[in-house]
């Protein structure tokens, strides 16, 4: 069991943005939200190449900050995100992708039944512990 992804102990990575900054790569944070339910599915990053690929193909595409490569969501899992709209915040330093899921879910993790989780936000924080949401 991967304690970070499946555990109830809180282990927040407050160094993530420092790690991203150290790569020296120009990226923006991207909030990914279901176009219909408005549920937040994941937060990722995009560089110019990822944004252009998303707009050209209509499939949510990101820049993987851990692998330093283009990440076309669903390329290996089949769980793609059809792009409905791209929104830009007031300071033009983050993006919002409104999407519709094509497939089981968004997260790379799976639930107890082995299904792809719908969202990466599948746990709730209470009293310093994590618990799985319904």
Secondary structure, 3 states (H helix, E strand, C coil): CCHHHHCCECCCCCCHHHHHHHCCCCCEEEEEEECCCCCEEEEEEECHHHHHHHHHHCECEEEECCCCEEEECCCCCCCEEEEEEEEECCCCCEEEEEEEEECCCCCCCECCCCCECCCCCCEEEECCEEEECC
